[in-house]
Amino acid sequence: MADPLETIIGLFTEHGAREYLGEPVSQLEHALQAARLAVEEDASDPLVVAALLHDIGHLLDDRAAGAGDRGVDERHEDKGDRFLSQYFDNDVTEPIRLHVSAKRYLCAVDNVYLTRLSPASIRSLELQGGPMHRAEVVAFASLPHVDAAVALRLWDDQAKQPGRGVPGLEEYIPYLQRVMMRTIAKR
Ligand code: FE
């Protein structure tokens, strides 16, 4: 198996310059801003890694570029979950798998949240199923890792500021290494 760290870094170097779905930042800038917000809030190592890698599903598939514009929900959260499950445990993969549901959840429980979403995020919300219905809200709120998923979602929404100076990818290599080593030790 190729070195996981190289594989992950390679995805960002190859595809990170792509635009982030109609937002004024690239995929790499978005990932770095999300990870930085997680660090600023003293998130755990796995959650910092989740913030950095939450949209890796967009980088895995060349056809994904511009999918939203074509009216397709390409389920990037599931792609990211499947890919990252090779290397990481649920404390990384579950917040990622749930980060789109967390948007639908927040739209249902927080009136202000919806009004603050970016236009591109509101467009994708429709493709993703719109705000959750009451039964979905109850089911979602009882899932393990729901708090982490909601925290990740809020960083995701803020990580769209053009020109925000944040540390680069190399800053997160020790995080990735620590979390991967722990996963290997457990498996
Ligand atoms: Fe995102």
Boltz pocket constraint, residues with backbone or C-beta under 6 A from the ligand:
constraints:
  - pocket:
      binder: B
      contacts: [[A, 30], [A, 54], [A, 55], [A, 156]]
      max_distance: 6.0
